Amino acid sequence: AVRRATCGDGVAEGGEGCDDGNTADGDGCSASCAIESDCVQGTRGGHAYLFCADTGTRGDAQAACAAHGLDLLKVDTAGENEWVTDMILEKTTIEMAWIGLYNPDQDGVYTWNDGDAVDYTNWCVPDNATGVYVDRVCGHAQFFIPDSYPAGCWGMDSSCDEVRAYICETPLPVVCGDGKVSAKMETCDDKN
């Protein structure tokens, strides 16, 4: 039997742009399961991105991304960070946005939302890398801040309850044998 798309069941399928598990307007996903947001879409390297000027806490941002089948941005390379920065500067007025950078144990060991280690960094200030701000939990990227830090650099917030715009991205597919351990899906990967 063919499953019919049902708006409000929490599964975005068929012609639904989103499905957040309810049929209420005003929460980012409309009563007819259409995206309600001030977001710019982009694609790069097989990934879909949403650059959203809507604002909320980090939890709000993460939930909004999840409603679209996405997660907060995970930046793997300098090239990706540069592309994201160019998109923000050319197509939005976002000044600061939540990304998937996280310091869950407040110990200066930064991870991405999926639990993967942070291999590439672009800190606004070196204090994040040297441990001065180890108590800060949630990461953001900064744009359009004159006489401050370079556009696209990252900072950490002591509270995840600050209200910011956000950037979403499709998670990378887990590929067994690629040598990268995806913390939520694999316990090891020996490139075999």
Backbone hydrogen bonds in HBPLUS format (Angstrom, degrees):
<---DONOR---> <-ACCEPTOR-->    atom                        ^
c    i                          cat <-CA-CA->   ^        H-A-AA   ^      H-
h    n   atom  resd res      DA  || num        DHA   H-A  angle D-A-AA Bond
n    s   type  num  typ     dist DA aas  dist angle  dist       angle   num
A0009-ASP N   A0006-THR O   3.30 MM   3  6.01 147.5  2.41 145.2 142.0     1
A0016-GLU N   A0013-GLU O   3.04 MM   3  5.52 164.5  2.06 135.5 136.8     2
A0017-GLY N   A0033-CYS O   2.96 MM  16  6.00 143.2  2.10 165.6 170.2     3
A0036-GLU N   A0028-GLY O   2.87 MM   8  4.60 176.4  1.87 125.0 124.2     4
A0030-SER N   A0034-ALA O   2.84 MM   4  5.20 170.7  1.85 157.7 155.0     5
A0033-CYS N   A0030-SER O   2.91 MM   3  4.96 158.6  1.95 113.7 114.4     6
A0053-ALA N   A0038-ASP O   2.92 MM  15  5.54 168.0  1.94 157.2 153.1     7
A0040-VAL N   A0051-PHE O   2.89 MM  11  5.04 156.9  1.95 131.3 136.9     8
A0051-PHE N   A0040-VAL O   2.81 MM  11  5.04 163.0  1.84 149.4 155.4     9
A0042-GLY N   A0049-TYR O   3.07 MM   7  5.06 147.9  2.18 137.0 137.0    10
A0049-TYR N   A0042-GLY O   2.75 MM   7  5.06 152.5  1.82 163.5 159.8    11
A0044-ARG N   A0047-HIS O   3.03 MM   3  5.36 152.3  2.11 143.6 152.2    12
A0047-HIS N   A0044-ARG O   2.93 MM   3  5.36 159.6  1.97 119.2 126.0    13
A0170-THR N   A0048-ALA O   2.97 MM 122  5.48 139.3  2.14 152.3 159.5    14
A0050-LEU N   A0168-CYS O   3.06 MM 118  4.99 154.4  2.13 124.9 128.7    15
A0168-CYS N   A0050-LEU O   2.84 MM 118  4.99 162.8  1.87 147.9 153.6    16
A0052-CYS N   A0166-TYR O   2.89 MM 114  5.36 157.5  1.94 171.8 178.9    17
A0166-TYR N   A0052-CYS O   3.07 MM 114  5.36 162.6  2.10 148.6 154.1    18
A0056-GLY N   A0164-ARG O   2.93 MM 108  5.47 146.8  2.04 136.9 142.3    19
A0164-ARG N   A0056-GLY O   2.97 MM 108  5.47 164.0  2.00 141.0 137.3    20
A0061-ALA N   A0057-THR O   2.91 MM   4  6.18 161.7  1.94 153.2 158.0    21
A0058-ARG N   A0160-CYS O   2.99 MM 102  5.37 171.1  2.00 161.4 163.6    22
A0062-GLN N   A0058-ARG O   2.85 MM   4  6.07 160.3  1.89 151.5 156.7    23
A0063-ALA N   A0059-GLY O   2.99 MM   4  6.16 157.3  2.04 145.0 151.0    24
A0064-ALA N   A0060-ASP O   2.87 MM   4  6.12 154.1  1.94 149.2 156.8    25
A0065-CYS N   A0061-ALA O   2.95 MM   4  6.20 159.0  1.99 150.7 155.9    26
A0066-ALA N   A0062-GLN O   2.96 MM   4  6.16 162.9  1.99 146.7 151.8    27
A0067-ALA N   A0063-ALA O   2.94 MM   4  6.16 144.3  2.07 144.0 153.2    28
A0068-HIS N   A0065-CYS O   2.91 MM   3  5.33 147.1  2.02 109.6 119.9    29
A0070-LEU N   A0065-CYS O   2.88 MM   5  4.83 159.4  1.92 137.2 133.1    30
A0069-GLY N   A0066-ALA O   2.92 MM   3  4.81 164.1  1.94 107.5 111.0    31
A0071-ASP N   A0169-GLU O   2.98 MM  98  5.55 165.5  2.00 148.4 151.4    32
A0169-GLU N   A0071-ASP O   2.75 MM  98  5.55 152.5  1.82 160.1 169.7    33
A0073-LEU N   A0167-ILE O   2.89 MM  94  5.55 148.8  1.99 146.2 142.2    34
A0100-GLY N   A0073-LEU O   2.73 MM  27  5.07 153.6  1.79 138.6 144.6    35
A0081-ASN N   A0077-THR O   3.08 MM   4  6.37 162.7  2.11 147.5 152.2    36
A0082-GLU N   A0078-ALA O   2.89 MM   4  6.08 156.7  1.94 149.6 155.9    37
A0083-TRP N   A0079-GLY O   2.99 MM   4  6.20 158.1  2.04 145.8 151.6    38
A0084-VAL N   A0080-GLU O   2.89 MM   4  6.13 167.7  1.91 157.7 160.5    39
A0085-THR N   A0081-ASN O   2.95 MM   4  6.10 161.7  1.98 147.0 152.3    40
A0086-ASP N   A0082-GLU O   2.89 MM   4  6.13 160.9  1.93 149.8 155.0    41
A0087-MET N   A0083-TRP O   2.92 MM   4  6.19 160.8  1.95 153.4 158.5    42
A0088-ILE N   A0084-VAL O   2.99 MM   4  6.26 163.4  2.01 153.6 157.6    43
A0089-LEU N   A0085-THR O   2.92 MM   4  6.13 171.7  1.93 158.7 160.6    44
A0090-GLU N   A0086-ASP O   2.87 MM   4  5.89 154.0  1.94 151.1 157.8    45
A0091-LYS N   A0087-MET O   2.90 MM   4  5.70 154.0  1.97 148.8 154.7    46
A0092-THR N   A0088-ILE O   3.04 MM   4  5.14 143.9  2.18 139.1 140.5    47
A0143-PHE N   A0095-GLU O   2.51 MM  48  4.53 163.9  1.54 153.2 147.6    48
A0097-ALA N   A0141-ALA O   2.92 MM  44  5.39 159.5  1.96 153.3 160.0    49
A0141-ALA N   A0097-ALA O   2.83 MM  44  5.39 155.0  1.90 152.7 159.7    50
A0098-TRP N   A0165-ALA O   2.86 MM  67  6.29 161.1  1.89 140.2 137.4    51
A0167-ILE N   A0098-TRP O   3.22 MM  69  6.37 151.8  2.31 164.9 165.3    52
A0099-ILE N   A0139-GLY O   3.26 MM  40  5.86 169.1  2.27 133.7 132.5    53
A0113-ASN N   A0100-GLY O   3.00 MM  13  5.21 116.8  2.41 130.8 147.8    54
A0139-GLY N   A0101-LEU O   2.94 MM  38  4.62 152.3  2.02 144.0 135.0    55
A0102-TYR N   A0111-THR O   2.81 MM   9  5.27 147.1  1.92 164.4 165.0    56
A0111-THR N   A0102-TYR O   2.78 MM   9  5.27 163.3  1.81 155.7 161.6    57
A0103-ASN N   A0137-VAL O   2.80 MM  34  4.62 136.8  1.99 144.2 149.7    58
A0106-GLN N   A0103-ASN O   3.03 MM   3  5.36 164.7  2.06 119.1 123.5    59
A0112-TRP N   A0116-ASP O   2.91 MM   4  5.42 150.7  1.99 152.2 161.2    60
A0115-GLY N   A0112-TRP O   2.78 MM   3  5.31 164.2  1.80 126.8 130.1    61
A0154-TRP N   A0122-ASN O   2.73 MM  32  5.79 152.8  1.80 145.0 151.9    62
A0124-CYS N   A0154-TRP O   2.77 MM  30  5.28 152.1  1.84 157.0 147.3    63
A0128-ASN N   A0125-VAL O   3.41 MM   3  6.44 161.6  2.45 127.6 128.2    64
A0129-ALA N   A0126-PRO O   2.94 MM   3  5.39 126.8  2.23 110.2 123.3    65
A0130-THR N   A0126-PRO O   3.08 MM   4  6.37 142.1  2.23 148.2 159.6    66
A0132-VAL N   A0127-ASP O   3.12 MM   5  5.11 133.7  2.34 143.4 148.4    67
A0136-ARG N   A0133-TYR O   3.07 MM   3  5.70 169.5  2.09 122.6 125.7    68
A0137-VAL N   A0157-ASP O   2.85 MM  20  5.96 129.7  2.10 151.3 152.6    69
A0138-CYS N   A0157-ASP O   3.34 MM  19  5.25 146.9  2.45 142.8 144.6    70
A0157-ASP N   A0138-CYS O   2.72 MM  19  5.25 157.1  1.78 151.4 159.4    71
A0140-HIS N   A0155-GLY O   2.96 MM  15  5.49 155.7  2.02 150.4 152.9    72
A0155-GLY N   A0140-HIS O   2.97 MM  15  5.49 155.8  2.03 148.3 154.0    73
A0142-GLN N   A0153-CYS O   2.90 MM  11  5.69 155.1  1.97 162.5 170.5    74
A0152-GLY N   A0142-GLN O   2.65 MM  10  5.38 161.6  1.68 167.1 173.6    75
A0153-CYS N   A0150-PRO O   3.22 MM   3  5.94 148.9  2.32 144.0 142.7    76
A0178-ASP N   A0175-VAL O   3.32 MM   3  5.85 148.6  2.43 139.4 134.9    77
A0185-MET N   A0182-SER O   2.91 MM   3  5.45 144.1  2.04 118.2 129.0    78
A0186-GLU N   A0182-SER O   2.74 MM   4  5.33 163.7  1.77 171.5 166.2    79
